[in-house]
Amino acid sequence: MRRVYLDMVGCRLNQSELETFARQFRAAGYTLVETPEGADLVVINTCTVTAAADADSRAKARQAYRAGAKQIALTGCWATLHPREAQALPGVSRVIPNDQKERLVSQLTETYDLEPLEREPLPGIRHRTRAFIKVQDGCDNHCTFCVTRLARGVSRSRPIEAVLADIHAALSDGKDDPAGGSAAKEIVLSGVHLGAWGQDFSPPLHLRHLIQAILQDSDVPRLRLSSLEPWDLDERFFRLWENPRLCRHLHLPLQSGCAATLRRMARKTTPEQYADLVATARALIADVAITTDIIVGFPGEDENEFAQSLAFIQQMAFAGGHVFAFSPRPGTAAARLANPVPPSIRKERSQRVRESLSTAAQAFRQRFLGRTAEVLWETTRGATPQGWMLSGLSDHYLRVRTITPLPLTNQISTVRLMSLIGDEIMGEVLS
């Protein structure tokens, strides 16, 4: 039986696609392996969102070659935009662009009528208690810094029936196993522009219609959403959180807290509109965690613009976030903008924003001490004389750890949150 190793760089959408490849390879008679050493085939889903992602994508391919992989295939955004460079990497035999990704497994295996097969977690480091479900691809926005639109194409939504089929598969596998099996306890909806789901249908639908269908037609214990653009949301959307199965975590990319910078980015929001949206979300969703993305050092960002952005970020009291120093991507409008910010200043500003977000995140965690939360245990860190050390996530995306007599991986427990240890909370399992 042939052995295949799957790897990726990048976002949750890439993770979702990798899980789909895994099911299809198994249906074609392949065995998924934990490392690239000696694999008959390695497939790497690449990313190009930053220059670092480009480098990581190339490094993954080189590592697979050094490990002795017999055949390497590259797909994803970096391979799509740089096919010649991808093909020239040692050991790479195939480059499959994003617009052919749905047929990737059939192309690599010459198997064209793949039978449906139950979902199983990817082996090794990709064994997950959460299932990432791709519901949308592509993007119709024109943010000047973003190269993903060029690599992924126009926005395309998957039908409700197809999404539900994937969710039912993720929830059913291993369900009768008393040890918890491999059935996912949490579903994460993923897309390039998730909030655009349904807009290409006739008549158009909104993401809330998909969420309502999932909650009505499945018994998913927890439903989580990946990144959402703020201009897609309104009060009706936030009222969906009256259902407790929706995780109280919203990732709303801000990118900058300065109105002038946002205009150069071609973002469809202003700081005032963003603040109003966050206020509405917090009013309607108790204890919601709001996290974000920030770009520093965007062309033309002088000291005054950065100061405005930093002050707004502090005002928002985020529960966490990702900070990116601006990385000019070939083919984007931002790569041609005047007044670039020197790398040393970008680095210094990145550090200042990270420190600000870290302080806000710690304050958010502090609010939950002494309270209880439902925690999905994701990993077992090993045994101690006192018991098993577990790590998991609350629905607010708080990282929690505990020591318990039983290995409760892939189970949801009620936990009293006791104390802060770095960026984690130590908890006591109550049930």
C-alpha positions, 0 to 999 in steps of 0.5 A, spaced: 500 500 500 502 506 498 504 511 503 502 519 503 504 524 507 500 531 507 503 538 510 501 545 509 503 552 511 498 557 512 490 558 514 485 554 517 482 553 509 488 550 508 487 545 514 480 544 511 483 542 504 488 537 507 483 534 511 479 533 504 485 530 501 486 525 507 479 522 506 480 522 498 487 518 499 484 513 503 479 512 499 484 511 493 487 506 497 493 510 500 496 510 507 497 516 511 503 517 515 506 521 520 513 523 517 515 524 510 521 519 511 520 514 505 513 516 503 511 514 496 508 521 495 508 528 499 503 533 498 504 540 501 499 545 501 502 552 500 501 559 502 503 566 500 500 571 504 507 574 507 514 573 504 515 568 511 510 564 508 513 563 501 519 561 505 516 556 509 512 553 503 519 552 500 522 549 506 517 544 507 518 542 500 526 541 501 525 538 508 521 532 504 526 532 499 531 531 504 527 526 508 527 521 501 520 522 499 519 519 492 514 524 489 513 531 491 506 535 489 505 542 491 499 546 491 496 552 494 497 559 493 504 560 493 505 554 488 499 557 484 502 564 483 509 561 482 509 555 478 516 555 475 519 556 482 515 551 485 517 546 479 524 547 480 525 545 487 528 539 488 524 533 488 518 536 486 514 532 480 507 536 480 505 543 481 497 543 481 494 550 482 488 552 486 483 552 480 485 544 479 485 543 487 478 539 487 481 534 482 488 533 486 487 526 488 485 524 482 490 527 478 496 524 483 493 517 483 489 516 476 483 514 480 477 518 478 471 515 481 473 515 489 468 512 493 465 516 499 469 515 506 468 516 513 472 522 516 478 520 520 483 525 523 490 526 520 496 522 523 501 525 528 501 532 529 495 533 525 490 529 530 485 534 531 479 534 536 476 539 531 474 539 524 475 544 519 470 545 514 471 549 508 464 552 506 467 558 501 473 559 497 476 566 493 474 573 494 471 579 491 474 584 495 480 588 493 484 590 499 491 593 496 495 588 501 492 582 499 495 577 494 490 571 496 485 574 491 490 573 486 491 566 488 484 563 490 480 567 484 473 570 485 468 568 491 465 561 491 460 558 496 459 551 497 451 549 498 448 547 504 447 540 503 455 539 501 457 542 508 452 538 512 454 532 509 462 534 511 459 536 518 455 529 519 461 525 517 466 529 522 461 528 527 459 520 526 466 517 525 468 514 532 461 516 535 460 509 539 467 509 541 467 509 549 473 513 549 471 518 545 474 516 538 475 520 533 469 524 532 470 531 532 467 535 538 467 542 534 466 544 527 470 550 525 467 553 518 473 556 514 473 560 507 477 565 504 472 570 505 467 566 510 462 572 511 461 572 503 458 565 503 451 565 499 452 572 496 453 568 489 447 564 490 440 566 486 437 568 490 443 570 495 443 568 502 447 570 508 452 566 512 447 566 518 442 562 514 448 556 513 449 557 521 442 556 522 441 550 518 447 547 521 445 548 528 438 545 526 440 539 522 446 537 526 448 535 533 454 539 533 456 540 540 460 546 538 460 550 532 466 555 531 467 561 525 474 562 522 476 570 520 470 574 519 470 581 515 467 586 519 463 589 514 459 583 513 456 582 520 450 586 523 445 585 529 441 579 526 448 575 525 450 576 532 443 574 535 445 567 533 449 566 539 442 565 543 444 558 541 449 556 546 453 551 541 456 557 538 463 559 540 463 565 543 469 568 539 469 572 533 476 574 529 475 580 526 481 583 522 482 590 523 489 591 520 489 598 522 486 603 527 488 609 523 482 611 518 487 614 513 491 607 513 485 603 512 483 608 506 490 606 503 488 599 504 482 599 501 478 596 507 471 597 507 470 600 514 473 605 518 475 605 526 468 608 528 464 603 524 469 597 527 468 600 534 460 600 533 460 593 531 464 590 536 460 594 541 454 591 538 457 584 538 459 585 546 452 587 547 449 581 544 454 576 546 456 575 553 463 575 555 465 574 547 472 574 545 474 579 540 481 577 536 484 581 530 489 582 525 494 588 525 498 590 519 504 595 521 509 599 517 504 599 511 506 604 506 505 611 508 504 609 515 508 615 519 509 616 526 502 620 527 498 614 523 501 609 527 500 612 534 492 613 532 492 606 530 496 603 537 491 608 541 485 605 537 487 598 538 488 599 546 481 602 546 478 596 543 481 591 549 482 585 544 482 578 547 488 577 543 491 578 535 496 577 530 501 582 528 504 582 521 509 587 519 507 589 512 510 584 507 509 587 499 507 582 495 508 582 488 502 583 484 498 587 489 497 595 489 500 596 496 507 593 493 507 600 488 505 605 494 510 610 495 513 612 502 515 605 504 516 604 512 524 601 513 524 594 516 527 596 522 521 601 524 516 595 522 520 591 527 519 596 532 512 597 531 510 590 531 513 589 538 509 595 541 503 592 538 504 585 540 506 588 547 499 591 547 495 585 545 498 581 550 497 586 555 489 586 553 489 578 552 492 577 559 486 582 562 481 578 558 483 572 561 484 575 568 476 576 568 474 569 568 478 566 574 474 563 579 468 562 574 467 555 570 468 554 563 466 548 558 473 546 555 474 541 549 481 537 551 485 537 545 492 534 547 495 530 553 502 533 555 504 527 559 503 523 565 505 526 572 505 523 579 498 527 580 495 525 574 494 526 566 496 533 564 491 536 559 491 542 554 484 544 551 480 550 549 474 554 552 469 556 547 472 563 548 478 560 545 482 561 552 487 556 553 486 551 559 490 546 562 489 541 568 491 535 571 486 529 572 486 522 573 483 520 566 486 522 559 480 526 557 482 528 550 477 529 545 472 530 551 468 536 553 469 538 561 466 543 566 472 546 569 473 551 574 478 556 572 483 557 577 490 561 576 494 564 570 500 561 568 503 565 562 498 565 557 494 559 559 489 558 565 490 552 570 483 549 571 480 544 575 475 539 572 468 539 575 465 534 571 
